[in-house]
Amino acid sequence: MSRRALIILIVALLALPALAKPALDQGSPAPSFSLPDLSGKTVSLKDHLGKRIVVLSFFASWSRSCQEEIAFLQELHEQYGSRGVKVIGVSYDRKAMDLASFVSLNEIGFVVLHDQKLTTLKDFRILIIPTLFVIDQDGIIKSIYVDFDKNVEKAVSQEIKQLLVP
């Protein structure tokens, strides 16, 4: 194979991941899954879809930006939990004990699930943590946020307020 053909082949192979779909589309139905919570009880996303707004976060307790997002999600849970917003966190922590310690230390009141085997990575196409999905009352993905900062916090807060307006 000539050097030029080899370079073209390498460039093409490197470009393939860029052409892959990085995340689910807004407007598509949220895929369901079932995972254990910290007590071992299995929780299914489908049990919450179509009934309320779901804020779904994929995170790891050791990540600084994930920690900031979790603090924000706790505030959302406290402010809107009684108004039809369900906050669910899916952790990719390796050890359940580390996750349980994080949840206890941060007094997290919303549902936290442990995806030790990373089963949700493919269906939700998680490439970066934290990744947050806002899912409307019909089970449709309204927004996807990758990473976390004050702009994400502001956008999610605004979106929740808009979805709660009848």
RODO-2510 file (C-alpha; in nm, 4 decimals, decimal comma):
residues 166
     n   res          X          Y          Z
     1     m     0,0000     0,0000     0,0000
     2     s     0,1377     0,3407    -0,0889
     3     r     0,2189     0,5899     0,1797
     4     r    -0,0514     0,8285     0,0556
     5     a    -0,3214     0,5581     0,0658
     6     l    -0,2120     0,4607     0,4143
     7     i    -0,2401     0,8211     0,5364
     8     i    -0,5867     0,8544     0,3813
     9     l    -0,6950     0,5291     0,5492
    10     i    -0,5648     0,6422     0,8891
    11     v    -0,7380     0,9807     0,8594
    12     a    -1,0636     0,8116     0,7586
    13     l    -1,0479     0,5722     1,0528
    14     l    -0,9763     0,8571     1,2924
    15     a    -1,2703     1,0547     1,1515
    16     l    -1,5272     0,7757     1,2031
    17     p    -1,5876     0,8478     1,5736
    18     a    -1,6556     1,2117     1,4861
    19     l    -1,9299     1,0990     1,2492
    20     a    -2,0910     0,8764     1,5114
    21     k    -2,3963     1,0069     1,6897
    22     p    -2,2646     1,1463     2,0215
    23     a    -2,5941     1,1558     2,2100
    24     l    -2,9633     1,0812     2,1843
    25     d    -3,1668     1,3342     1,9928
    26     q    -3,3873     1,5854     2,1623
    27     g    -3,7454     1,4913     2,0883
    28     s    -3,6848     1,1173     2,1037
    29     p    -3,8300     0,8896     2,3717
    30     a    -3,6005     0,8212     2,6657
    31     p    -3,4777     0,4609     2,6738
    32     s    -3,5709     0,2742     2,9888
    33     f    -3,3453     0,0773     3,2200
    34     s    -3,3561    -0,0952     3,5568
    35     l    -3,0778    -0,0552     3,8129
    36     p    -3,0345    -0,1107     4,1853
    37     d    -3,0534     0,1735     4,4323
    38     l    -2,8204     0,1767     4,7322
    39     s    -3,0487    -0,0517     4,9315
    40     g    -3,0442    -0,3096     4,6499
    41     k    -3,4008    -0,2395     4,5349
    42     t    -3,4383    -0,2370     4,1562
    43     v    -3,5698     0,0897     4,0150
    44     s    -3,6946     0,1196     3,6562
    45     l    -3,6925     0,4483     3,4705
    46     k    -4,0129     0,3442     3,2894
    47     d    -4,1983     0,3638     3,6229
    48     h    -4,1429     0,7418     3,6215
    49     l    -4,1710     0,8227     3,2512
    50     g    -4,4985     0,9690     3,1295
    51     k    -4,6045     1,0670     3,4800
    52     r    -4,3769     1,3541     3,5740
    53     i    -4,0781     1,5539     3,4608
    54     v    -3,7608     1,3507     3,5072
    55     v    -3,4186     1,5053     3,5524
    56     l    -3,1731     1,2220     3,4894
    57     s    -2,8045     1,2645     3,5647
    58     f    -2,5185     1,0278     3,4843
    59     f    -2,2254     1,0957     3,7165
    60     a    -1,9393     0,9672     3,9301
    61     s    -1,8843     1,0828     4,2871
    62     w    -1,5126     1,1457     4,2367
    63     s    -1,5624     1,4057     3,9604
    64     r    -1,5548     1,7725     4,0692
    65     s    -1,8077     1,8887     3,8084
    66     c    -2,0320     1,5924     3,8967
    67     q    -2,0179     1,6932     4,2623
    68     e    -2,1266     2,0461     4,1697
    69     e    -2,4103     1,9115     3,9559
    70     i    -2,5277     1,6785     4,2346
    71     a    -2,5471     1,9740     4,4770
    72     f    -2,7621     2,1589     4,2219
    73     l    -2,9809     1,8512     4,1686
    74     q    -3,0386     1,8271     4,5423
    75     e    -3,1661     2,1863     4,5340
    76     l    -3,3948     2,0990     4,2400
    77     h    -3,5230     1,7963     4,4292
    78     e    -3,6016     2,0049     4,7360
    79     q    -3,7625     2,2860     4,5376
    80     y    -3,9632     2,0905     4,2786
    81     g    -3,9934     1,7325     4,4047
    82     s    -4,3397     1,7940     4,5439
    83     r    -4,4454     1,9656     4,2187
    84     g    -4,3932     1,6704     3,9860
    85     v    -4,0188     1,6713     3,9193
    86     k    -3,8356     1,3435     3,9772
    87     v    -3,4573     1,3681     4,0064
    88     i    -3,2672     1,0454     3,9420
    89     g    -2,8920     1,0049     3,9550
    90     v    -2,7097     0,7159     3,7905
    91     s    -2,3611     0,6657     3,9278
    92     y    -2,0716     0,4996     3,7501
    93     d    -1,8724     0,4609     4,0717
    94     r    -1,6892     0,1304     4,0943
    95     k    -1,7647     0,0618     4,4581
    96     a    -2,1114     0,0860     4,6101
    97     m    -1,9558     0,1720     4,9465
    98     d    -1,7854     0,4810     4,7990
    99     l    -2,1129     0,5888     4,6432
   100     a    -2,3079     0,5269     4,9646
   101     s    -2,0556     0,7340     5,1579
   102     f    -2,0859     1,0190     4,9054
   103     v    -2,4668     1,0103     4,9197
   104     s    -2,4670     1,0098     5,2998
   105     l    -2,2029     1,2801     5,3357
   106     n    -2,3880     1,5090     5,0926
   107     e    -2,7329     1,4262     5,2331
   108     i    -2,8716     1,3445     4,8896
   109     g    -3,2474     1,2980     4,9079
   110     f    -3,3240     1,1998     4,5502
   111     v    -3,2996     0,8511     4,3988
   112     v    -2,9418     0,7393     4,3287
   113     l    -2,8846     0,4251     4,1259
   114     h    -2,5602     0,2335     4,0880
   115     d    -2,4580     0,1274     3,7371
   116     q    -2,1431    -0,0600     3,8294
   117     k    -2,1472    -0,2567     3,5009
   118     l    -2,1968     0,0603     3,2913
   119     t    -2,5060    -0,0812     3,1235
   120     t    -2,6583     0,2608     3,0482
   121     l    -2,3542     0,3990     2,8647
   122     k    -2,4589     0,2576     2,5287
   123     d    -2,8319     0,3350     2,5346
   124     f    -2,7787     0,6926     2,6506
   125     r    -2,4522     0,7283     2,4558
   126     i    -2,2691     0,8784     2,7512
   127     l    -1,9304     1,0094     2,6455
   128     i    -1,8654     1,2649     2,9206
   129     i    -1,9776     1,2848     3,2820
   130     p    -2,1782     1,4513     3,4070
   131     t    -2,4434     1,4257     3,1397
   132     l    -2,7928     1,5400     3,2304
   133     f    -3,1226     1,4714     3,0513
   134     v    -3,4444     1,6660     3,1043
   135     i    -3,7350     1,4394     3,0125
   136     d    -4,0869     1,5826     2,9895
   137     q    -4,4122     1,4432     3,1267
   138     d    -4,4608     1,2403     2,8080
   139     g    -4,1257     1,0607     2,8392
   140     i    -3,9650     1,2663     2,5611
   141     i    -3,6097     1,4011     2,5928
   142     k    -3,6379     1,7798     2,5946
   143     s    -3,2722     1,8678     2,6564
   144     i    -2,9312     1,7127     2,7020
   145     y    -2,6549     1,8877     2,8954
   146     v    -2,2955     1,7689     2,8936
   147     d    -2,0640     1,8778     3,1787
   148     f    -2,1821     2,1292     3,4353
   149     d    -2,1407     2,4981     3,5042
   150     k    -2,3549     2,7977     3,6028
   151     n    -2,4948     2,8222     3,2478
   152     v    -2,6266     2,4651     3,2676
   153     e    -2,7715     2,5359     3,6117
   154     k    -2,9542     2,8425     3,4814
   155     a    -3,0806     2,6668     3,1663
   156     v    -3,2100     2,3610     3,3547
   157     s    -3,3829     2,5784     3,6163
   158     q    -3,5546     2,7804     3,3437
   159     e    -3,6568     2,4692     3,1563
   160     i    -3,8090     2,3066     3,4650
   161     k    -4,0118     2,6213     3,5336
   162     q    -4,1403     2,6239     3,1741
   163     l    -4,2343     2,2555     3,1814
   164     l    -4,4253     2,3008     3,5076
   165     v    -4,6465     2,5740     3,3618
   166     p    -4,9782     2,4126     3,2623
***
